[in-house]
Amino acid sequence: MEIETRAIHAGRNPDPATGAVTPPLYLSTTFEREADGSYPRGYNYIRDRHPNRVMLEECLQSLEGGEVAAAFASGSAATTSVFQALNPGDRVVAPHDAYSGTGALLRSLMQPWGLNVTFADMTNLAEVKAAVTPDTRLVWLETPSNPTLKVTDICEVAAIAHRVGALCACDNTWATPVLQQPFTLGCDLVVHSTTKYLGGHSDVLGGAVIGGKDSEFFEKIRHIQHLGGAVASPFDCWLILRGISTLPYRMKGHCANAARLAAWLERQPAIARVHYPGLPSHSGYAIATQQMSDFGGMLSIELKGGKKAAFAMAANMKLFRRATSLGGVESLIEHRASVEGKNTRTPDSLLRLSVGLENINDLIEDCDRALRSL
Ligand SMILES: *Cc1c(COP(=O)(O)O)cnc(C)c1O
């Protein structure tokens, strides 16, 4: 079945008790057992297993083409579970430009806990080969990356990881399973912040890890999910699953709008660079064309007038809301360097745009007015 169909049907079955077509929301934290303590219906306690979470996990695993999935309370909790499933002394190789929270997590929690971390430029395969030493157990990648949309060759990096017996995990939040299928490109794990495109409406926090194969390593992630308890709430699972129903169609709109806006922005004299993997001028265009079915709804721009011009443009936007996060139906704009703080490598002339589903002419007009008043 194609992804539009799986997005609507995977994990959902009409409720056996009522025939409800839309999944019921089960708020119960506990489930009735047999006299001998067994629970043949599969549920005993909310943290271990819950019907709304099972529906979401089945759907996510179907969308990514994996065998197993675990839903968490946030993308950050999902990411943490992957690192915690390693052992102290193991090495992780991660990109310099991973989501800033992932970098901070590695530096401030996982390194003190005992992981060895090497940061590398994942678009430079010679650098990746040098970084992936025999003690490496996990190679983390995120593509397109944040905020300059750099594109990593997933097949090549996964092969480098596998040469030393390491796992390869891909944060697929920005591309979504609609545009990029990391398992078919050789990855072992896929991670999502479902807060973004999967939820799609900027009203729910969530995350997930999906395993290409059921494995001992994935068992450990499940164990961390149950024992650590950072699980998604029933209503959050319900909202994310509802959001996923329209994901493939929303992605078509995000991609079409972002492509039009990127091409328009590239022609504006006040703009020095547009970072969008669908532009032939972008460094990742060739690889993105191979491994993605379209180029996504995220882009960033650098202004010729530096930080001052970037602040002024952000101040002049009316339709694009000045807010962090991404992947919702509404367009957002953000000065990333300010948000990322003092360790940032992001140029201060840069603005990141999450291109929403408004009419493209209105979005272009908003940018045009803001640029003309610089
Ligand atoms: C937002 C985001 C995260 C973190 O997810 P939360 O749900 O905010 O915890 C991780 N990776 C990427 C690429 C993100 O955009």
The ligand as a Tripos MOL2 file, in Angstrom:
@<TRIPOS>MOLECULE
LIG
   15    15     1     0     0
SMALL
NO_CHARGES

@<TRIPOS>ATOM
      1 C1         12.5070   19.6320   17.4750 C.3       1 LIG1
      2 C2         13.5250   18.6430   17.0970 C.ar      1 LIG1
      3 C3         14.0090   17.7100   18.0180 C.ar      1 LIG1
      4 C4         13.5670   17.7040   19.4770 C.3       1 LIG1
      5 O1         12.2410   17.3460   19.5970 O.3       1 LIG1
      6 P1         11.2680   17.7890   20.8150 P.3       1 LIG1
      7 O2          9.9920   17.1460   20.4460 O.co2     1 LIG1
      8 O3         11.2360   19.2900   20.8440 O.co2     1 LIG1
      9 O4         11.8750   17.2490   22.0760 O.co2     1 LIG1
     10 C5         14.9290   16.7800   17.5820 C.ar      1 LIG1
     11 N1         15.3760   16.7730   16.2950 N.ar      1 LIG1
     12 C6         14.9450   17.6680   15.3900 C.ar      1 LIG1
     13 C7         15.4840   17.6180   14.0080 C.3       1 LIG1
     14 C8         14.0110   18.6380   15.7490 C.ar      1 LIG1
     15 O5         13.6010   19.5280   14.8370 O.3       1 LIG1
@<TRIPOS>BOND
     1     1     2 1
     2     2     3 ar
     3     2    14 ar
     4     3     4 1
     5     3    10 ar
     6     4     5 1
     7     5     6 1
     8     6     7 2
     9     6     8 1
    10     6     9 1
    11    10    11 ar
    12    11    12 ar
    13    12    13 1
    14    12    14 ar
    15    14    15 1
@<TRIPOS>SUBSTRUCTURE
     1 LIG1         1 GROUP 0 **** ****
